[in-house]
Amino acid sequence: MTIVLGTPTAGGVREAMGALREWQDDGAPMQLHPGDIGWNHRLGAAETAAVVRTWSRAGRILAVGMLDSPTVFRMTVAPDAFRDEDVARRLVEDLSLPERGVLPEGAVSVEAPLGLLLHDLLTEEGWGVDEPWTPLFRDLAEAVEDPGVRITAIGPEQAQDFADVLRSAFGTSRPTRAYWHAMAAGPFYSDARCLGAYDDQGAPAAAVTVWSAGPGKPGLVEPMGVHEDHRGRGYGRAITLAGAAALRELGASSVRVCTPSSNAGGVATYKAAGFEARPEIGDRIRTA
């Protein structure tokens, strides 16, 4: 049967999210999570729908991807289609040809889980491998230890704190109060928790947003940041523990995150919060 490439409407993104929820599993490799699309809603519902792509056969979604930046495409495939040759070959075609409307012209990268037949075919087509990333996981079967600092749920009154921390943590001017309000107004924020860590003087020190995929499924940390004025004081570990505890309350079975291996401080922070590092992975690169 023919595999159909599609761009969902704003309302149709729910179907893609439903597929992603179904595919999440503690034993699965690091892959696109519903929270990745939920976080993208800070840019708007229509804007998010415009960067989501689905591949379907006989009406069933078999692959979901999202253009996370102008040059980075994040995707995953249904567990029973990881080694499906028809799916893999169609993906390679659509990812390799800019006229298909999935990826722009020029150098781009694709983030896809380990084990996909897609990787083998991309290698045959001459795609390279980018710098390594480290996936990190923590089981949530047992209660999470107390973070040891003041933790506050981020709501409308704390939206500026959220923006201030992320701007400082990631060295960008983009996050604003509007980011939080747009994310919180999105259709998937009911699966999320946004938390802030504060110092003894009440200044925001760190922030995290975590996303559930449903009870018994792994949750996601996206994003977590520490204000530059509070680095090296344990706030990264504290806010990560708070996020993990929130996911456990939502019924998540585990929590996962992926960070560049070159970000030694980030890897160390997650390990300090009880995360276990898994084998490194690398995005696939299509040269210009």
JOCOR-V941056 format. One record per residue. D_FIRST is the distance of its C-alpha to the first C-alpha in Angstrom with 2 decimals. Layout:
d_first = <D_FIRST,D_FIRST>
This chain:
d_first = <0.00,3.78,6.50,9.42,12.99,15.61,19.36,20.55,23.70,26.72,25.98,22.28,23.39,24.24,20.65,20.18,23.53,22.59,19.70,22.19,24.80,22.66,21.95,25.65,27.47,30.82,29.45,26.74,27.64,28.73,25.84,25.31,27.06,27.20,30.73,29.71,28.23,31.19,33.65,32.06,32.97,36.52,35.47,34.32,31.37,30.24,30.76,28.66,25.70,25.93,25.44,22.58,18.96,15.83,12.30,9.90,6.50,6.93,10.41,11.38,13.09,12.59,15.19,18.26,20.82,24.10,26.34,29.48,31.76,31.58,30.75,29.22,25.62,25.15,21.82,20.31,17.18,16.55,18.68,16.12,13.99,17.14,16.43,12.63,12.59,9.28,10.60,14.03,13.57,12.01,14.95,17.41,16.61,16.97,20.04,21.64,21.56,23.85,22.69,19.37,21.75,21.18,24.28,27.38,28.99,31.36,31.64,29.37,28.52,25.56,26.34,23.77,24.55,25.68,23.47,20.26,18.81,18.82,22.61,22.61,20.52,22.67,25.71,24.59,24.24,27.79,27.39,30.50,31.47,33.60,36.53,36.02,35.56,36.82,34.88,37.36,37.01,39.51,39.30,40.61,41.64,45.27,47.10,47.17,50.64,52.58,52.03,55.78,55.74,55.56,52.01,51.26,48.18,47.33,47.57,48.50,52.00,50.76,48.07,50.43,50.99,47.25,47.11,50.27,49.06,45.69,47.37,49.86,47.50,45.01,47.51,45.96,47.23,43.92,43.95,46.09,46.82,44.13,41.49,42.39,42.64,39.24,37.60,39.51,38.61,34.87,32.71,32.19,35.79,36.48,34.71,37.08,40.71,42.75,46.01,48.98,51.67,55.17,58.31,61.76,62.61,59.51,57.73,53.93,53.22,49.50,46.41,43.06,40.00,37.89,34.62,33.52,29.98,31.46,33.70,33.07,30.95,32.16,33.71,34.02,37.09,36.43,38.94,42.26,45.28,49.03,51.54,53.33,56.67,55.66,53.97,55.25,56.48,53.74,52.07,48.66,48.81,50.22,47.59,44.78,46.37,46.67,42.99,42.07,44.41,42.84,39.36,40.85,42.34,38.90,37.68,35.89,35.87,36.26,36.45,34.98,35.54,34.94,37.65,38.45,40.30,42.92,43.74,46.09,47.73,44.51,43.47,47.01,46.95,43.83,45.24,48.49,46.58,45.32,41.96,40.92,39.52,36.42,35.53,35.21,31.99,31.58,29.40,27.63,29.30,28.09,31.34,32.33>
